Amino acid sequence: MATQTATHISTSPVANFFAGFGAALSRGFVALIEAGQKSRSMEARMHLIDRLNAMSDAQLAELKIERDNIPAYVFRDLYYV
């Protein structure tokens, strides 16, 4: 026995409006979440820069970091210097 399935895609203006509105709302929430994550990441990086700047030159040498290269070290995953 063969079975048939029918698919119906609504093309009404109201359905299109709500589909577009839902997609826009979803994109807005994603952008908001990503902005929050970037902000927390930047705060963590700035905190690391502060901690490294507070270290002595001897402590930085143990980590093989020169004081002038602290920002490059902290942002090494984002920028190739």
Buried (B, 14 or more C-beta within 10 A) or exposed (E): EEEEEEEEEEEEEEEEEEEEEEEEEEEEEEEEEEEEEEEEEEEEBEEBBEEBEEBEEEEBEEEEBEEEBBBEBBBEEEEEE
